[in-house]
Amino acid sequence: MKILIVEDNPDMRDLIALRVQLTGYTPLLASHGKEGVEKATAEKPDLILMDMMMPVMDGWEAARTLRASRETKEIPILAVTALFRSEDLKSCLDSGCTAYIVKPFTGLDLQRKIRELLDPKEIPA
């Protein structure tokens, strides 16, 4: 299974990619929203981890673009954001993100969120 990581910070992108690999998935990388939309359309990942504050195209616009496309509208999108106010998190969901995780987070938190979105039946209640 493939997970697209759309993150403009190279260090954060590499850390998330490592955690994705440790979780047993193949990471695909994009450095901004426009590149993320292009890779999502070409690669059809099983999940997209989307930073929200990026140059070229931010995560909100990228999520709306992905949801508007027949090819990508069903791919779950996890907003990965430093924004934590309830109205900020609501705007992530309103733009088309399936769920969110707030930075900073632990690797285990990220793994759990990925598993929740990709295989919810494996998560204990």
N, C-alpha and C positions, 0 to 999 in steps of 0.2 A: 504494500500500500504506500502511496505517495502523499507527502504533506508539503504544501507550498508555504514557505516562510517569506513574508513580505515585510522587510525591516530595513530601514536606511542606515542604522548603526551597525557597522561591520562586526564589532565585538559581540554585540547582542545577537546578531544574526548567526554568528558562529556558535555561540553558547546554546542557542535554541536548536540549531541544527544538530549539535552533539547530543542534546537531550532527546531529540526526535529519533536519532539513530539508536540510542540506548533503549528507547521504547520499542524498537523493532521496525521502524518505518523508514522509508527512503525520503530524505529531505530534498526539496527543490528550492532554489534561492532566487529572490528578486529584491532589488534595492529601492524600489519606489512603487507606488500604486499602478502606474501605467504599465510598467514591466510586469507587475503581478497579474494584471488583467490579461496581458498578452500570454504569459506562461500558463495561466489557468485555462485559457481558451485552447492552447496548443496541447497541454499535458493532461488535462482533466484530473487534477489531484483528488484524493479522497477527502481532504480537509485543507483549509487555508488558514494560516495564522497571520493575522493582519495588524501591523502597527497602524495607529490612526494618524499620528502626526508625522508626515513625510513630505519631502519636496516632490515636484513634478505633478503628482496626483496624490492627494491624501487618502487615508483609509476609508473615510466616509464616502467620498466620490467613487473610489474603487469598489466598495461594497455595493453601492447603488448600481454601478455599471454591471457588475457580475450578476446581480439579481435581475436586471433587465434583459439579460441574454438567455436565450433558450438553451444554449450549450452549457452554461455555468450556474443557472439559477438554483439548482438543487444541491450544490456543493456547500457543506456547512462552513461557516466562517467564524473563527474565534478572534474577537478583537483583543489585541495585546496592547494595553494602554497604560500610560502613567496617570491618566485622568481618573479621578476616583469619586467625584461628586455624583450624586444620584442623577442629576440632569445630564451629565456627561455620559454616564453609562447608558441612560435611556436613549441618547442620541446615537450611540453605537448600535443598539438594537433596532432603532427606527430606520437606520440606514441600510439594514439588511443583515447585520451580523446575527449569528445564531446564539452566541454567548460571548462572555468577555472574561478576561483575567487581568488583574491590575498589577503593574510593575511597582515595586520589586516583588517577585514571587520565587518560590523555591522550585528546583527541578522536579521534585515530587508533586508539587501542586500542578505544574504544567503537565506532567505525565497523566495525572488523574483526570484533568480537564480533557486532554486528548482522548483518553479511553472513554470518558463519558460521552463524547461526541461521536466516536467511531464505533464503539461497542458497548452501549449502555447496559446491556444485560449482564455484563461481567462486573459491574460496580455493585458492591453490597449496599443494601438499603440502610 
